[in-house]
């Protein structure tokens, strides 16, 4: 999946927590989020914060779909609330191959 396809897919499925997301779809959208927030932070921190908030729901949805693709429940996203360790566990889950 290309960069543009993955961004378009993630933004169109911004509330779809069902289904699966490929590794490329997830990581391209992750890169898109980082680039948008960093570029907008040079313009205004308020604008960057609003953009980050606007991209929160699509990022949660693609994260849950990515976990589904690895054979896990989307509820595993809650482990990210544990500082450092939770984020590392999610990264390990997100980089794993699909369980199709």
TAMO-V519354 format. One record per residue. RES is the residue in one small letter. SS is DSSP state (@ for helix, = for strand, . for the rest). PHI is phi in radians with two decimals (999 if undefined). BURIAL is 1 if it has 24 or more other ideal C-beta (glycine too) atoms within 12 Angstrom, else 0. Layout:
res & ss & phi & burial
RES & SS & PHI & BURIAL
RES & SS & PHI & BURIAL
This chain:
res & ss & phi & burial
x & . & 999 & 0
x & . & -1.44 & 0
x & @ & -1.02 & 0
x & @ & -1.13 & 0
x & @ & -1.09 & 0
x & @ & -1.19 & 1
x & @ & -1.14 & 1
x & @ & -1.08 & 0
x & @ & -1.13 & 1
x & @ & -1.15 & 1
x & @ & -1.29 & 1
x & @ & -1.37 & 0
x & . & -1.84 & 1
x & . & -1.18 & 0
x & . & -2.11 & 0
x & . & -1.64 & 0
x & . & -1.64 & 1
x & . & -1.77 & 0
x & . & 1.67 & 0
x & . & -2.28 & 1
x & . & -2.29 & 1
x & . & -1.23 & 1
x & @ & -1.04 & 1
x & @ & -1.12 & 1
x & @ & -1.05 & 1
x & @ & -1.11 & 1
x & @ & -1.26 & 1
x & @ & -1.14 & 1
x & @ & -1.19 & 1
x & @ & -1.06 & 1
x & @ & -1.08 & 0
x & @ & -1.01 & 1
x & @ & -1.05 & 1
x & @ & -1.06 & 0
x & @ & -1.10 & 0
x & @ & -1.06 & 1
x & @ & -1.17 & 1
x & @ & -1.16 & 0
x & @ & -1.11 & 0
x & @ & -1.23 & 0
x & @ & -1.20 & 0
x & @ & -1.26 & 0
x & @ & -1.35 & 0
x & . & -2.85 & 0
x & @ & -1.15 & 0
x & @ & -1.11 & 0
x & @ & -1.12 & 0
x & @ & -1.13 & 0
x & @ & -1.14 & 0
x & @ & -1.15 & 0
x & @ & -1.12 & 1
x & @ & -1.09 & 0
x & @ & -1.17 & 0
x & @ & -1.17 & 0
x & . & -1.57 & 1
x & @ & -1.13 & 0
x & @ & -1.12 & 0
x & @ & -1.07 & 1
x & @ & -1.24 & 1
x & @ & -1.14 & 1
x & @ & -1.14 & 1
x & @ & -1.21 & 1
x & @ & -1.13 & 1
x & @ & -1.17 & 1
x & @ & -1.12 & 1
x & @ & -1.15 & 1
x & @ & -1.12 & 1
x & @ & -1.07 & 1
x & @ & -1.17 & 1
x & . & -1.65 & 1
x & . & 1.51 & 0
x & . & -2.05 & 1
x & . & -1.35 & 0
x & @ & -1.15 & 1
x & @ & -1.13 & 0
x & @ & -1.09 & 1
x & @ & -1.04 & 1
x & @ & -1.14 & 0
x & @ & -1.15 & 1
x & @ & -1.15 & 1
x & @ & -1.28 & 0
x & . & -1.40 & 0
x & . & -1.01 & 0
x & . & 1.04 & 0
x & @ & -1.10 & 0
x & @ & -1.08 & 0
x & @ & -1.15 & 0
x & @ & -1.10 & 0
x & @ & -1.09 & 0
x & @ & -1.10 & 1
x & @ & -1.09 & 0
x & @ & -1.08 & 0
x & @ & -1.12 & 1
x & @ & -1.20 & 1
x & @ & -1.52 & 0
x & . & -1.22 & 0
x & . & -1.23 & 0
x & . & -1.18 & 0
x & . & -1.92 & 0
x & . & -1.38 & 0
